[in-house]
Amino acid sequence: MRGPVGLSVGRGLLYLIVAGAAWGTAGAAASLVYRTSDTGPVALSFWRCAVGVVLLLAVRLLRPRVRPSVPVPDDTGARSGNRQALGLRLRRAAAVGAGLAVFQTAYFAAVEATGLAVATVVTLGAGPVLIALGARLTMGERLGRAGLTAVAGALAGLGVLVLGNGGAAARPWGVLIALVAAAGYSAMTLLTRWWGRDGGADQSGTTIGAFAVTSLCLLPFALLEGLVPHTEDPVRLLWLLAYIASVPTALAYALYFAGAAVVRSATVSVIMLLEPVSAAVLAVALLGERLTAATCVGTALMLGSVAGLALAEARGARAAVGGPALA
């Protein structure tokens, strides 16, 4: 089955899985950036988004454009329609970019306020709940019994994965900021899905616009923190920044926005929990962290939940092709 934007649900699921795994590599790369330089988290987020915009623009400009087979008359009505469409795209990019800026900035602030473990659990744990409620209220999307089971399993796995490896005391102010981050992420996901339903969303343009807005929002805070890093190994730092801007940013977010437009919002939120799974694997494989029972159990729970929910989504899409699926 193909979604309104011309992308099949199956391919959308694949895009989201790749995006979630790629997001997980950003943490390991950021750890190496912090070891190599005095770059702060806000400055790193700014360079990540700003360079990501440049890369996405370059890909968009190099991509061959499809010309209409029938010439469109250049009349006043057509020009007015083009202006309205441009205004709509700008408003959508601004809304998604604002959500992305809130998500990233509030998450980093929560990490500083209450620690990585609690900030990750609250942000990524509250996200699926807020998205499921929002999707139910605004779009009538239903998780069903299998979906609820998958969400519960994924949240349990996330808790075991993060808190089971050395839990930290939760500070109320940090928890509140993490909830703000979850709200920003949820708004970004719901808006992308809402606009993708009617086929009117230009996912490439939305991604570029969102990163441009996010870069502008982060710039003043990055200037206060220190925009230009100091390092004794500039070549290594540049390679790390280039990787962060290209793979877990430009590539991953382009895939995320495309997949989120055709896959149910609650399913998107659970699949994106692959991020801490891939981060945990990289922490053990590349950063020398110890493999614990909590890592294994939490990873298994989350991967199982994601796989089950993805299969349920794919089955639902196939059933929709053949006829109405049972509720």
C-alpha contacts under 8 A as a table, 3 or more apart, distances in Angstrom:
res1	aa1	res2	aa2	distance
1	M	8	S	5.44
1	M	9	V	6.18
1	M	10	G	7.88
1	M	317	A	5.64
1	M	318	R	6.22
1	M	320	A	7.40
1	M	321	V	5.98
2	R	5	V	7.77
2	R	6	G	5.65
2	R	7	L	5.30
2	R	8	S	3.82
2	R	9	V	5.98
2	R	262	V	7.94
3	G	6	G	5.50
3	G	7	L	5.45
3	G	8	S	5.64
3	G	9	V	6.36
3	G	197	R	7.43
3	G	199	G	7.91
3	G	261	A	7.86
3	G	262	V	5.05
4	P	7	L	7.38
4	P	196	G	6.41
4	P	197	R	5.66
4	P	198	D	5.98
4	P	199	G	4.40
4	P	262	V	6.98
5	V	196	G	6.30
5	V	197	R	7.70
5	V	198	D	7.85
5	V	199	G	4.63
5	V	200	G	7.40
5	V	201	A	7.23
5	V	261	A	7.37
5	V	262	V	7.24
6	G	199	G	7.89
7	L	11	R	6.73
7	L	12	G	6.57
7	L	258	A	7.90
7	L	259	G	7.92
7	L	262	V	6.99
8	S	11	R	5.30
8	S	12	G	6.12
8	S	262	V	7.42
9	V	12	G	4.84
9	V	13	L	6.15
9	V	259	G	7.77
9	V	262	V	5.98
9	V	263	V	6.07
9	V	313	E	7.96
9	V	314	A	6.78
9	V	317	A	6.71
10	G	13	L	5.17
10	G	14	L	6.42
10	G	314	A	6.02
11	R	14	L	4.94
11	R	15	Y	6.13
11	R	259	G	7.55
12	G	15	Y	5.03
12	G	16	L	6.27
12	G	258	A	6.85
12	G	259	G	3.98
12	G	260	A	7.19
12	G	262	V	6.43
12	G	263	V	6.48
13	L	16	L	5.13
13	L	17	I	6.24
13	L	259	G	6.29
13	L	263	V	6.95
13	L	310	A	6.79
14	L	17	I	5.13
14	L	18	V	6.26
14	L	259	G	7.93
15	Y	18	V	5.29
15	Y	19	A	6.09
15	Y	255	L	5.10
15	Y	256	Y	6.49
15	Y	258	A	7.54
15	Y	259	G	5.67
16	L	19	A	4.92
16	L	20	G	6.03
16	L	255	L	6.37
16	L	256	Y	5.37
16	L	259	G	5.66
16	L	260	A	7.40
16	L	268	V	7.12
16	L	271	I	6.75
16	L	272	M	7.01
17	I	20	G	5.19
17	I	21	A	6.25
17	I	271	I	6.32
17	I	272	M	7.20
17	I	274	L	7.26
18	V	21	A	5.21
18	V	22	A	6.06
18	V	252	A	7.15
18	V	255	L	7.70
19	A	22	A	5.05
19	A	23	W	6.08
19	A	248	P	7.26
19	A	251	L	7.55
19	A	252	A	4.27
19	A	253	Y	6.74
19	A	255	L	5.99
19	A	256	Y	5.79
19	A	272	M	7.66
20	G	23	W	5.14
20	G	24	G	6.50
20	G	252	A	7.40
20	G	271	I	6.89
20	G	272	M	4.82
20	G	273	L	6.90
20	G	274	L	5.12
20	G	275	E	4.87
21	A	24	G	5.27
21	A	25	T	7.03
21	A	274	L	5.76
21	A	275	E	5.42
21	A	277	V	7.77
21	A	278	S	5.53
22	A	25	T	5.40
22	A	26	A	7.16
22	A	247	V	6.49
22	A	248	P	4.84
22	A	252	A	6.06
22	A	275	E	7.34
22	A	278	S	7.83
23	W	26	A	5.47
23	W	27	G	7.79
23	W	248	P	4.76
23	W	249	T	7.47
23	W	252	A	6.66
23	W	275	E	5.50
24	G	27	G	6.12
24	G	28	A	7.66
24	G	248	P	7.66
24	G	274	L	7.30
24	G	275	E	4.10
24	G	276	P	5.80
24	G	277	V	7.11
24	G	278	S	4.92
24	G	279	A	4.41
25	T	28	A	5.46
25	T	29	A	6.30
25	T	248	P	6.74
25	T	275	E	7.87
25	T	278	S	6.69
25	T	279	A	5.79
25	T	282	L	7.08
26	A	29	A	5.08
26	A	30	A	5.90
26	A	244	I	6.01
26	A	248	P	5.84
26	A	279	A	7.91
27	G	30	A	5.01
27	G	31	S	6.17
27	G	279	A	6.47
28	A	31	S	5.10
28	A	32	L	6.49
28	A	279	A	6.73
28	A	282	L	6.72
28	A	283	A	6.66
28	A	287	L	7.54
29	A	32	L	5.15
29	A	33	V	6.30
29	A	240	L	6.41
29	A	243	Y	7.95
29	A	244	I	6.78
30	A	33	V	4.86
30	A	34	Y	6.23
30	A	44	L	7.98
30	A	240	L	7.96
30	A	244	I	7.77
31	S	34	Y	5.17
31	S	35	R	6.32
32	L	35	R	5.00
32	L	36	T	6.12
32	L	240	L	7.68
33	V	36	T	5.04
33	V	37	S	6.02
33	V	39	T	7.10
33	V	237	L	6.28
33	V	240	L	6.61
33	V	241	L	7.66
34	Y	37	S	5.40
34	Y	38	D	6.14
34	Y	39	T	6.09
34	Y	40	G	7.58
35	R	38	D	7.81
36	T	231	T	6.23
36	T	232	E	7.41
36	T	233	D	6.75
36	T	236	R	7.70
36	T	237	L	6.49
37	S	229	P	6.29
37	S	230	H	5.62
37	S	231	T	4.49
37	S	232	E	7.39
37	S	233	D	7.97
37	S	237	L	7.32
38	D	229	P	5.72
38	D	230	H	5.79
38	D	231	T	6.88
39	T	43	A	6.48
39	T	44	L	6.39
39	T	226	G	7.54
39	T	227	L	7.84
39	T	228	V	7.66
39	T	229	P	5.04
39	T	230	H	7.34
40	G	43	A	5.36
40	G	44	L	6.08
40	G	225	E	6.68
40	G	226	G	7.29
41	P	44	L	5.04
41	P	45	S	6.17
41	P	108	F	6.73
42	V	45	S	5.02
42	V	46	F	6.18
42	V	105	T	6.95
42	V	108	F	7.57
42	V	218	L	6.96
42	V	221	F	6.79
42	V	222	A	5.36
42	V	225	E	7.18
43	A	46	F	5.00
43	A	47	W	6.26
43	A	218	L	7.88
43	A	219	L	7.89
43	A	221	F	7.77
43	A	222	A	4.50
43	A	223	L	7.56
43	A	225	E	6.82
43	A	226	G	6.73
43	A	227	L	5.46
44	L	47	W	5.29
44	L	48	R	6.00
45	S	48	R	4.96
45	S	49	C	6.22
45	S	104	Q	7.52
45	S	218	L	7.61
46	F	49	C	5.30
46	F	50	A	5.94
46	F	214	T	7.85
46	F	215	S	5.51
46	F	218	L	5.73
46	F	219	L	6.36
46	F	222	A	6.68
47	W	50	A	5.03
47	W	51	V	5.80
47	W	52	G	7.97
47	W	215	S	7.92
47	W	241	L	7.62
47	W	245	A	7.45
48	R	51	V	5.70
48	R	52	G	5.95
48	R	241	L	7.08
48	R	244	I	6.27
48	R	245	A	4.59
48	R	249	T	6.80
49	C	52	G	4.85
49	C	53	V	6.18
49	C	211	F	5.52
49	C	212	A	7.36
49	C	214	T	6.96
49	C	215	S	5.69
49	C	245	A	6.74
49	C	249	T	7.16
50	A	53	V	5.25
50	A	54	V	6.72
50	A	211	F	7.01
50	A	212	A	6.88
50	A	215	S	5.58
51	V	54	V	5.11
51	V	55	L	6.33
51	V	242	A	7.88
51	V	245	A	5.81
51	V	246	S	7.99
52	G	55	L	5.13
52	G	56	L	6.12
52	G	211	F	7.24
52	G	245	A	5.00
52	G	246	S	6.22
52	G	249	T	6.20
52	G	250	A	4.91
53	V	56	L	5.18
53	V	57	L	6.04
53	V	208	I	5.65
53	V	211	F	5.89
53	V	212	A	6.29
53	V	250	A	7.32
54	V	57	L	5.17
54	V	58	A	6.16
55	L	58	A	5.12
55	L	59	V	6.32
55	L	246	S	7.13
55	L	250	A	6.77
56	L	59	V	5.15
56	L	60	R	6.14
56	L	208	I	6.31
56	L	250	A	6.17
57	L	60	R	5.03
57	L	61	L	6.08
57	L	208	I	6.94
58	A	61	L	5.20
58	A	62	L	6.15
59	V	62	L	5.19
59	V	63	R	6.05
60	R	63	R	5.24
60	R	204	S	7.61
61	L	64	P	7.83
68	P	71	P	6.56
68	P	72	V	7.96
73	P	78	A	7.45
74	D	78	A	6.24
74	D	79	R	7.01
75	D	78	A	5.40
75	D	79	R	6.41
76	T	79	R	5.14
76	T	80	S	6.11
77	G	80	S	5.08
77	G	81	G	6.13
78	A	81	G	5.03
78	A	82	N	6.17
79	R	82	N	5.01
79	R	83	R	6.24
80	S	83	R	5.12
80	S	84	Q	6.27
81	G	84	Q	5.10
81	G	85	A	6.14
82	N	85	A	5.05
82	N	86	L	6.10
83	R	86	L	5.06
83	R	87	G	6.15
84	Q	87	G	5.07
84	Q	88	L	6.18
85	A	88	L	5.06
85	A	89	R	6.23
86	L	89	R	5.12
86	L	90	L	6.19
87	G	90	L	5.11
87	G	91	R	6.21
88	L	91	R	5.18
88	L	92	R	6.18
89	R	92	R	5.11
89	R	93	A	6.08
89	R	201	A	7.79
89	R	202	D	7.61
89	R	205	G	7.59
89	R	206	T	6.97
90	L	93	A	5.11
90	L	94	A	6.07
90	L	209	G	7.19
91	R	94	A	5.08
91	R	95	A	6.17
92	R	95	A	5.14
92	R	96	V	6.19
92	R	206	T	6.87
93	A	96	V	5.26
93	A	97	G	5.79
93	A	205	G	7.74
93	A	206	T	4.96
93	A	207	T	7.27
93	A	208	I	7.84
93	A	209	G	4.75
93	A	210	A	4.79
93	A	213	V	7.43
94	A	97	G	5.04
94	A	98	A	5.99
94	A	209	G	6.89
94	A	210	A	6.15
94	A	213	V	6.01
95	A	98	A	5.22
95	A	99	G	6.38
95	A	188	M	7.79
95	A	210	A	7.71
96	V	99	G	5.09
96	V	100	L	6.17
96	V	187	A	7.72
96	V	188	M	5.19
96	V	191	L	7.06
96	V	192	T	7.59
96	V	206	T	7.71
96	V	210	A	5.54
97	G	100	L	4.98
97	G	101	A	6.07
97	G	188	M	7.92
97	G	209	G	6.98
97	G	210	A	3.69
97	G	211	F	6.05
97	G	212	A	7.35
97	G	213	V	5.02
97	G	214	T	5.10
98	A	101	A	5.08
98	A	102	V	6.18
98	A	184	G	7.92
98	A	210	A	7.46
98	A	213	V	6.71
98	A	214	T	6.33
98	A	217	C	7.74
99	G	102	V	5.19
99	G	103	F	6.07
99	G	184	G	4.50
99	G	185	Y	6.25
99	G	187	A	6.11
99	G	188	M	5.20
100	L	103	F	5.01
100	L	104	Q	6.15
100	L	184	G	6.37
100	L	185	Y	6.49
100	L	188	M	6.47
100	L	210	A	7.34
100	L	214	T	6.46
101	A	104	Q	5.39
101	A	105	T	5.91
101	A	184	G	7.79
101	A	213	V	7.90
101	A	214	T	4.88
101	A	215	S	7.95
101	A	217	C	6.56
101	A	218	L	7.07
102	V	105	T	5.39
102	V	106	A	5.66
102	V	180	V	7.45
102	V	181	A	6.06
102	V	184	G	5.32
102	V	185	Y	7.83
103	F	106	A	5.55
103	F	107	Y	5.99
103	F	180	V	7.33
103	F	181	A	4.20
103	F	182	A	6.54
103	F	183	A	7.38
103	F	184	G	4.65
103	F	185	Y	5.27
104	Q	107	Y	5.25
104	Q	108	F	6.34
104	Q	181	A	6.91
105	T	108	F	5.37
105	T	109	A	6.22
105	T	181	A	7.56
105	T	218	L	7.79
106	A	109	A	4.97
106	A	110	A	6.01
106	A	177	I	5.83
106	A	178	A	6.38
106	A	180	V	6.44
106	A	181	A	4.89
107	Y	110	A	5.01
107	Y	111	V	6.25
107	Y	119	A	6.90
107	Y	120	T	7.98
107	Y	123	T	7.24
107	Y	177	I	7.20
107	Y	178	A	5.72
107	Y	181	A	5.28
108	F	111	V	5.08
108	F	112	E	6.41
109	A	112	E	5.13
109	A	113	A	6.13
109	A	174	G	7.66
109	A	177	I	7.06
110	A	113	A	4.91
110	A	114	T	5.86
110	A	115	G	7.04
110	A	116	L	7.85
110	A	119	A	5.48
110	A	174	G	4.81
110	A	175	V	6.88
110	A	177	I	5.40
110	A	178	A	5.26
111	V	114	T	5.61
111	V	115	G	4.52
111	V	116	L	4.72
111	V	117	A	7.89
111	V	118	V	7.74
111	V	119	A	5.32
111	V	120	T	7.72
111	V	174	G	7.45
112	E	115	G	5.76
112	E	116	L	7.58
112	E	174	G	7.89
113	A	171	R	7.33
113	A	173	W	7.18
113	A	174	G	4.79
114	T	118	V	6.41
114	T	119	A	6.44
114	T	169	A	7.50
114	T	170	A	5.94
114	T	171	R	5.38
114	T	173	W	7.79
114	T	174	G	4.80
114	T	175	V	7.05
115	G	118	V	5.92
115	G	119	A	6.11
115	G	168	A	7.06
116	L	119	A	5.24
116	L	120	T	5.91
117	A	120	T	5.34
117	A	121	V	6.25
117	A	162	V	5.57
117	A	163	L	6.14
117	A	167	G	6.49
117	A	168	A	6.60
118	V	121	V	5.16
118	V	122	V	6.06
118	V	163	L	7.51
118	V	167	G	7.58
118	V	168	A	6.59
118	V	169	A	7.60
118	V	170	A	6.09
118	V	175	V	7.43
119	A	122	V	5.35
119	A	123	T	5.96
119	A	174	G	7.13
119	A	175	V	6.67
119	A	178	A	5.62
120	T	123	T	5.30
120	T	124	L	5.79
120	T	125	G	7.65
120	T	162	V	7.65
120	T	178	A	7.88
121	V	124	L	5.55
121	V	125	G	5.25
121	V	126	A	7.89
121	V	158	L	6.71
121	V	159	G	6.29
121	V	162	V	6.97
121	V	163	L	7.88
122	V	125	G	5.07
122	V	126	A	5.63
122	V	175	V	6.69
122	V	178	A	5.94
122	V	179	L	6.56
122	V	182	A	7.72
123	T	126	A	5.48
123	T	127	G	6.08
123	T	178	A	5.11
123	T	179	L	5.89
123	T	181	A	6.11
123	T	182	A	4.72
124	L	127	G	5.16
124	L	128	P	7.24
124	L	182	A	6.75
124	L	273	L	7.00
125	G	128	P	6.42
125	G	129	V	7.34
125	G	155	L	5.87
125	G	158	L	7.40
126	A	129	V	5.31
126	A	130	L	6.13
126	A	179	L	6.93
126	A	182	A	6.05
127	G	130	L	5.29
127	G	131	I	6.00
127	G	182	A	4.99
127	G	183	A	7.03
127	G	185	Y	6.88
127	G	186	S	5.87
127	G	269	S	6.68
128	P	131	I	5.07
128	P	132	A	5.89
128	P	151	V	7.25
128	P	186	S	7.79
128	P	266	A	6.02
128	P	269	S	5.06
128	P	270	V	6.26
129	V	132	A	5.20
129	V	133	L	6.22
130	L	133	L	5.21
130	L	134	G	5.99
130	L	182	A	7.79
130	L	183	A	7.18
130	L	186	S	6.36
131	I	134	G	4.97
131	I	135	A	5.86
131	I	186	S	5.29
131	I	187	A	7.81
131	I	189	T	7.53
131	I	190	L	6.79
131	I	265	S	6.39
131	I	266	A	5.78
131	I	269	S	7.08
132	A	135	A	5.20
132	A	136	R	6.11
132	A	141	E	7.94
132	A	142	R	7.98
132	A	143	L	7.42
132	A	265	S	6.91
132	A	266	A	4.90
133	L	136	R	5.14
133	L	137	L	6.18
134	G	137	L	5.17
134	G	138	T	5.88
134	G	139	M	7.83
134	G	190	L	7.21
135	A	138	T	5.35
135	A	139	M	5.20
135	A	140	G	6.29
135	A	141	E	5.49
135	A	142	R	7.89
135	A	190	L	6.74
135	A	265	S	6.36
135	A	266	A	7.22
136	R	139	M	5.72
136	R	140	G	4.46
136	R	141	E	4.78
136	R	142	R	6.09
137	L	140	G	5.92
137	L	141	E	7.97
139	M	194	W	7.44
141	E	264	R	7.23
143	L	146	A	7.29
143	L	147	G	4.70
143	L	148	L	6.05
143	L	266	A	7.10
144	G	147	G	5.25
144	G	148	L	6.21
144	G	327	A	7.79
145	R	148	L	5.19
145	R	149	T	6.20
146	A	149	T	5.12
146	A	150	A	6.18
146	A	309	L	7.42
146	A	312	A	7.72
147	G	150	A	5.02
147	G	151	V	6.19
147	G	267	T	7.85
147	G	309	L	6.24
148	L	151	V	5.13
148	L	152	A	6.15
149	T	152	A	5.14
149	T	153	G	6.10
150	A	153	G	5.07
150	A	154	A	6.04
150	A	270	V	7.95
150	A	305	S	4.71
150	A	306	V	7.07
150	A	308	G	6.84
150	A	309	L	6.11
151	V	154	A	5.10
151	V	155	L	6.13
151	V	270	V	6.43
151	V	305	S	7.08
152	A	155	L	5.24
152	A	156	A	6.12
153	G	156	A	5.10
153	G	157	G	6.08
153	G	301	L	6.12
153	G	302	M	6.62
153	G	305	S	5.82
154	A	157	G	5.02
154	A	158	L	6.12
154	A	270	V	6.84
154	A	273	L	7.44
154	A	301	L	6.24
154	A	302	M	4.54
154	A	303	L	7.84
154	A	305	S	5.48
154	A	306	V	7.25
155	L	158	L	4.98
155	L	159	G	6.20
155	L	302	M	7.63
156	A	159	G	5.15
156	A	160	V	6.26
156	A	298	G	7.53
156	A	301	L	7.42
156	A	302	M	7.93
157	G	160	V	5.13
157	G	161	L	5.91
157	G	297	V	7.15
157	G	298	G	4.09
157	G	299	T	6.50
157	G	300	A	7.48
157	G	301	L	4.87
157	G	302	M	5.08
158	L	161	L	5.04
158	L	162	V	6.11
158	L	273	L	7.74
158	L	276	P	7.70
158	L	298	G	6.09
158	L	299	T	7.88
158	L	302	M	6.80
159	G	162	V	5.49
159	G	163	L	5.51
159	G	164	G	7.05
159	G	298	G	7.43
160	V	163	L	5.59
160	V	164	G	4.75
160	V	165	N	7.69
160	V	294	A	5.76
160	V	295	T	7.44
160	V	297	V	7.21
160	V	298	G	5.04
161	L	164	G	5.67
161	L	165	N	6.62
161	L	294	A	5.54
161	L	295	T	5.09
161	L	296	C	7.84
161	L	297	V	7.30
161	L	298	G	4.37
161	L	299	T	6.60
162	V	165	N	5.71
162	V	166	G	7.52
162	V	167	G	7.19
162	V	295	T	7.93
163	L	166	G	5.71
163	L	167	G	4.23
163	L	168	A	7.36
164	G	167	G	6.21
164	G	294	A	5.31
164	G	295	T	7.67
165	N	292	T	7.35
165	N	294	A	6.29
165	N	295	T	7.23
170	A	174	G	7.34
170	A	175	V	6.80
171	R	174	G	5.35
171	R	175	V	6.21
172	P	175	V	5.05
172	P	176	L	6.19
173	W	176	L	5.13
173	W	177	I	6.36
174	G	177	I	5.12
174	G	178	A	6.19
175	V	178	A	5.01
175	V	179	L	6.27
176	L	179	L	5.10
176	L	180	V	6.46
177	I	180	V	4.99
177	I	181	A	6.39
178	A	181	A	4.93
178	A	182	A	6.26
179	L	182	A	4.92
179	L	183	A	6.17
180	V	183	A	5.00
180	V	184	G	6.32
181	A	184	G	5.14
181	A	185	Y	6.30
182	A	185	Y	5.10
182	A	186	S	6.01
183	A	186	S	5.01
183	A	187	A	6.08
184	G	187	A	5.21
184	G	188	M	6.24
185	Y	188	M	5.17
185	Y	189	T	6.27
186	S	189	T	5.15
186	S	190	L	6.07
187	A	190	L	5.20
187	A	191	L	6.00
188	M	191	L	5.40
188	M	192	T	6.25
189	T	192	T	5.25
189	T	193	R	6.30
189	T	260	A	6.75
189	T	265	S	6.59
189	T	268	V	7.88
189	T	269	S	7.94
190	L	193	R	5.16
190	L	194	W	5.98
190	L	265	S	6.27
191	L	194	W	5.02
191	L	195	W	6.16
192	T	195	W	5.48
192	T	196	G	6.06
192	T	257	F	6.60
192	T	260	A	6.25
192	T	261	A	5.50
193	R	196	G	5.00
193	R	197	R	6.34
193	R	260	A	5.63
193	R	261	A	4.36
193	R	262	V	6.69
193	R	263	V	7.42
193	R	264	R	7.23
193	R	265	S	6.41
194	W	197	R	5.54
194	W	198	D	7.70
194	W	261	A	7.42
195	W	198	D	6.08
195	W	199	G	7.04
195	W	200	G	6.42
195	W	201	A	5.64
195	W	261	A	7.12
196	G	199	G	5.23
196	G	200	G	6.52
196	G	201	A	5.54
196	G	260	A	7.90
196	G	261	A	4.28
196	G	262	V	6.31
197	R	200	G	7.86
197	R	261	A	6.84
197	R	262	V	7.03
198	D	201	A	7.71
201	A	206	T	7.50
202	D	205	G	5.36
202	D	206	T	5.95
203	Q	206	T	4.97
203	Q	207	T	6.04
203	Q	254	A	7.55
203	Q	257	F	6.22
203	Q	258	A	5.80
204	S	207	T	5.24
204	S	208	I	6.38
204	S	254	A	6.79
204	S	258	A	7.96
205	G	208	I	5.21
205	G	209	G	6.01
206	T	209	G	5.09
206	T	210	A	5.87
207	T	210	A	5.14
207	T	211	F	6.29
207	T	253	Y	7.10
207	T	254	A	6.12
207	T	257	F	6.85
208	I	211	F	5.33
208	I	212	A	6.23
209	G	212	A	5.03
209	G	213	V	6.20
210	A	213	V	5.20
210	A	214	T	6.11
211	F	214	T	4.96
211	F	215	S	6.00
212	A	215	S	5.16
212	A	216	L	6.37
213	V	216	L	5.20
213	V	217	C	6.24
214	T	217	C	5.03
214	T	218	L	6.14
215	S	218	L	5.19
215	S	219	L	5.95
216	L	219	L	5.27
216	L	220	P	7.75
217	C	220	P	7.07
217	C	221	F	8.00
218	L	221	F	5.49
218	L	222	A	6.02
219	L	222	A	5.03
219	L	223	L	6.13
220	P	223	L	5.10
220	P	224	L	6.42
221	F	224	L	5.13
221	F	225	E	6.24
222	A	225	E	4.99
222	A	226	G	5.89
222	A	227	L	5.38
223	L	226	G	5.13
223	L	227	L	5.05
224	L	227	L	7.64
226	G	229	P	6.96
231	T	234	P	5.87
231	T	237	L	7.60
233	D	236	R	5.65
233	D	237	L	6.40
234	P	237	L	4.98
234	P	238	L	6.05
235	V	238	L	5.20
235	V	239	W	6.31
236	R	239	W	5.16
236	R	240	L	6.22
237	L	240	L	5.13
237	L	241	L	6.14
238	L	241	L	5.10
238	L	242	A	5.98
239	W	242	A	5.05
239	W	243	Y	6.18
240	L	243	Y	5.11
240	L	244	I	6.21
241	L	244	I	5.10
241	L	245	A	6.06
242	A	245	A	5.21
242	A	246	S	6.06
243	Y	246	S	5.19
243	Y	247	V	5.81
243	Y	248	P	7.62
244	I	247	V	5.95
244	I	248	P	5.65
244	I	249	T	6.29
245	A	248	P	6.66
245	A	249	T	5.08
245	A	250	A	6.12
246	S	249	T	5.54
246	S	250	A	4.92
246	S	251	L	6.01
247	V	250	A	6.11
247	V	251	L	5.07
247	V	252	A	6.13
248	P	251	L	6.26
248	P	252	A	4.96
248	P	253	Y	7.29
249	T	252	A	5.27
249	T	253	Y	5.55
249	T	254	A	7.98
250	A	253	Y	5.66
250	A	254	A	6.03
251	L	254	A	5.30
251	L	255	L	6.27
252	A	255	L	5.21
252	A	256	Y	5.99
253	Y	256	Y	4.70
253	Y	257	F	6.01
254	A	257	F	5.47
254	A	258	A	6.27
255	L	258	A	5.18
255	L	259	G	6.01
256	Y	259	G	5.22
256	Y	260	A	5.83
257	F	260	A	5.14
257	F	261	A	6.30
258	A	261	A	5.52
258	A	262	V	7.38
259	G	262	V	5.71
259	G	263	V	6.17
260	A	263	V	5.34
260	A	264	R	7.26
260	A	265	S	6.82
260	A	268	V	6.22
263	V	267	T	6.80
263	V	268	V	6.51
263	V	313	E	7.84
264	R	267	T	5.35
264	R	268	V	6.32
265	S	268	V	5.02
265	S	269	S	6.37
266	A	269	S	5.18
266	A	270	V	6.49
267	T	270	V	5.30
267	T	271	I	6.22
267	T	309	L	6.63
267	T	310	A	7.28
267	T	313	E	7.60
268	V	271	I	5.25
268	V	272	M	6.18
269	S	272	M	5.26
269	S	273	L	6.88
270	V	273	L	5.35
270	V	274	L	7.89
270	V	305	S	7.92
270	V	306	V	6.28
270	V	309	L	7.98
271	I	274	L	5.89
271	I	306	V	5.36
271	I	310	A	7.75
272	M	275	E	5.97
273	L	276	P	6.22
273	L	277	V	7.19
273	L	302	M	7.31
273	L	306	V	7.98
274	L	277	V	5.01
274	L	278	S	6.25
274	L	302	M	7.33
274	L	303	L	7.22
274	L	306	V	7.77
275	E	278	S	5.46
275	E	279	A	6.14
276	P	279	A	4.80
276	P	280	A	5.95
277	V	280	A	5.19
277	V	281	V	6.36
277	V	299	T	5.72
277	V	302	M	7.58
277	V	303	L	7.90
278	S	281	V	5.07
278	S	282	L	6.18
279	A	282	L	5.19
279	A	283	A	6.06
280	A	283	A	5.01
280	A	284	V	6.42
280	A	295	T	7.14
281	V	284	V	5.34
281	V	285	A	6.11
282	L	285	A	4.91
282	L	286	L	5.41
282	L	287	L	6.92
283	A	286	L	5.67
283	A	287	L	4.84
283	A	288	G	6.44
283	A	289	E	5.55
284	V	287	L	5.93
284	V	288	G	5.23
284	V	289	E	4.55
284	V	290	R	5.95
284	V	291	L	6.07
285	A	288	G	6.24
285	A	289	E	7.61
291	L	295	T	6.44
291	L	296	C	7.62
292	T	295	T	5.20
292	T	296	C	6.58
293	A	296	C	5.15
293	A	297	V	6.10
294	A	297	V	5.18
294	A	298	G	5.74
295	T	298	G	5.33
295	T	299	T	5.90
296	C	299	T	5.26
296	C	300	A	6.12
297	V	300	A	5.18
297	V	301	L	6.20
298	G	301	L	5.21
298	G	302	M	6.21
299	T	302	M	5.28
299	T	303	L	6.00
300	A	303	L	5.27
300	A	304	G	5.94
301	L	304	G	5.24
301	L	305	S	6.17
302	M	305	S	5.09
302	M	306	V	6.12
303	L	306	V	5.13
303	L	307	A	6.03
304	G	307	A	5.16
304	G	308	G	6.07
305	S	308	G	5.15
305	S	309	L	6.11
306	V	309	L	5.24
306	V	310	A	6.03
307	A	310	A	5.16
307	A	311	L	6.17
308	G	311	L	5.24
308	G	312	A	6.22
309	L	312	A	5.03
309	L	313	E	6.13
310	A	313	E	5.06
310	A	314	A	6.17
311	L	314	A	5.08
311	L	315	R	6.10
312	A	315	R	5.12
312	A	316	G	6.12
313	E	316	G	5.09
313	E	317	A	6.27
314	A	317	A	5.09
314	A	318	R	6.33
315	R	318	R	5.14
315	R	319	A	6.13
316	G	319	A	5.06
316	G	320	A	6.18
316	G	325	A	6.83
317	A	320	A	5.11
317	A	321	V	6.58
318	R	321	V	5.22
318	R	322	G	6.71
319	A	322	G	5.24
319	A	323	G	5.98
319	A	324	P	6.67
319	A	325	A	5.55
320	A	323	G	5.09
320	A	324	P	5.39
320	A	325	A	5.96
321	V	324	P	7.93
